[in-house]
Amino acid sequence: MELVGKIFETLEINWLALLQLGIVVVLAFLLSVLLIKPILRTFEERENLSLKPMEESRRMLAEADEKSRRYDEALRKGAIDALARKRAAMEEASRAERKRVEAVIETTNREVEGLKGRIFAEKETVAAALRAEVSLLSRKIAEKVLGRRVA
């Protein structure tokens, strides 16, 4: 302790300065415990209250963007699938319509052929009747011109 006393004398420091230094240290400790730490905790709480919601909102926005992207992709795939199904249905309807048209054409062609056959038969019947009539009319005309009966 004597050594400390000599150092203090050399530096011209007395016990009152040590007491003041002690008081400053005690006051610094008290200020730290009673004022600075609560203020720092308040600042930290404020930062947490402002930053954590921001981080949470950024995370939620990222999730919403991802869900929106997946929804858009699913919607696009659904539209493509619906369009493919619509095209397939249209092609099937077109094939069915073509089959119906072909069936009607075939039926019509058969009917036309049948009508051509009947017309040809009627034509032959009429032609035969006309030939018979022509010979009969020729004989009647010849009888009238000649004035007698022709055999």
C-alpha positions in Angstrom: 0.0 0.0 0.0 2.9 2.2 0.6 4.0 1.8 -2.9 0.6 3.0 -4.1 0.8 6.0 -1.8 4.3 6.9 -3.3 2.9 6.6 -6.8 0.0 8.8 -5.9 2.4 11.4 -4.3 4.6 11.3 -7.4 1.6 11.9 -9.7 0.2 14.3 -7.2 -3.0 12.3 -6.7 -4.6 12.3 -3.3 -7.2 10.1 -1.7 -9.9 12.5 -2.7 -9.2 11.8 -6.4 -9.4 8.1 -5.7 -12.7 8.6 -3.9 -13.9 10.7 -6.9 -12.7 7.9 -9.3 -14.6 5.3 -7.2 -17.7 7.5 -7.3 -17.4 7.8 -11.1 -17.1 4.1 -11.4 -20.1 3.4 -9.2 -22.1 6.1 -11.0 -21.1 4.6 -14.4 -22.2 1.2 -13.2 -25.5 2.6 -11.9 -26.1 4.5 -15.1 -25.3 1.4 -17.1 -27.7 -0.7 -15.1 -30.5 1.8 -14.5 -30.4 3.9 -17.7 -28.2 2.8 -20.6 -29.2 -0.9 -20.6 -33.0 -0.2 -20.4 -32.6 2.4 -23.2 -30.6 -0.1 -25.3 -33.3 -2.7 -24.6 -36.0 -0.2 -25.7 -34.1 0.5 -28.9 -33.6 -3.2 -29.5 -37.3 -3.8 -28.9 -38.2 -1.0 -31.3 -35.9 -2.4 -33.9 -37.4 -5.9 -33.4 -40.9 -4.4 -33.7 -40.0 -2.7 -36.9 -37.6 -5.2 -38.5 -39.4 -8.4 -37.7 -42.7 -7.3 -39.3 -40.8 -6.1 -42.3 -39.0 -9.5 -42.6 -42.3 -11.3 -42.0 -44.0 -9.2 -44.7 -41.1 -9.8 -47.1 -41.5 -13.6 -46.5 -45.2 -13.4 -46.9 -44.8 -11.4 -50.2 -42.3 -14.0 -51.5 -44.8 -16.8 -50.6 -47.6 -14.9 -52.3 -45.5 -14.4 -55.4 -44.6 -18.1 -55.5 -48.3 -19.1 -55.1 -49.3 -16.6 -57.8 -46.6 -18.0 -60.1 -47.8 -21.6 -59.4 -51.4 -20.5 -59.9 -50.6 -18.8 -63.2 -48.7 -21.9 -64.4 -51.6 -24.2 -63.4 -54.1 -21.9 -65.1 -51.9 -21.9 -68.3 -51.7 -25.7 -68.2 -55.4 -25.9 -67.6 -56.1 -23.6 -70.6 -53.8 -25.7 -72.8 -55.5 -28.9 -71.6 -59.0 -27.4 -72.2 -57.9 -26.2 -75.7 -56.6 -29.6 -76.5 -59.8 -31.3 -75.3 -61.8 -28.7 -77.3 -59.8 -29.4 -80.4 -60.1 -33.2 -80.0 -63.9 -32.8 -79.5 -64.1 -30.6 -82.6 -62.0 -33.1 -84.6 -64.3 -35.9 -83.4 -67.4 -33.9 -84.3 -65.8 -33.1 -87.7 -65.1 -36.8 -88.3 -68.6 -37.8 -87.3 -70.0 -35.1 -89.6 -67.9 -36.3 -92.4 -69.1 -39.8 -91.9 -72.7 -38.6 -91.9 -72.1 -36.6 -95.1 -70.4 -39.6 -96.7 -73.3 -41.8 -95.7 -75.8 -39.3 -97.1 -73.7 -39.1 -100.3 -73.6 -42.9 -100.6 -77.3 -43.2 -100.0 -78.0 -40.4 -102.5 -75.7 -42.1 -105.1 -77.6 -45.4 -104.6 -80.9 -43.6 -105.0 -79.6 -41.8 -108.1 -78.4 -45.1 -109.6 -81.8 -46.6 -108.8 -83.5 -43.6 -110.4 -81.3 -43.9 -113.4 -82.2 -47.6 -113.7 -85.9 -46.8 -113.5 -85.6 -43.9 -115.9 -83.7 -46.2 -118.3 -86.4 -48.9 -117.9 -89.2 -46.3 -118.4 -87.3 -44.9 -121.4 -87.0 -48.4 -122.9 -90.7 -49.0 -122.2 -91.7 -45.6 -123.7 -89.4 -46.2 -126.7 -90.9 -49.6 -127.3 -94.4 -48.1 -127.0 -93.4 -45.3 -129.4 -92.0 -47.8 -131.9 -95.2 -49.7 -131.8 -97.2 -46.5 -132.0 -95.0 -45.3 -134.9 -95.6 -48.4 -136.9 -99.3 -48.1 -136.2 -99.4 -44.4 -137.0 -97.3 -45.1 -140.2 -99.8 -47.7 -141.3 -102.8 -45.4 -140.6 -101.1 -42.5 -142.4 -100.3 -44.8 -145.4 -103.9 -46.1 -145.4 -105.2 -42.5 -145.4 -102.8 -41.4 -148.1 -103.4 -44.5 -150.2 -107.0 -44.7 -149.4 -107.0 -48.4 -148.8 -105.9 -50.9 -146.2 -102.2 -51.6 -145.9 -100.9 -54.8 -144.4 
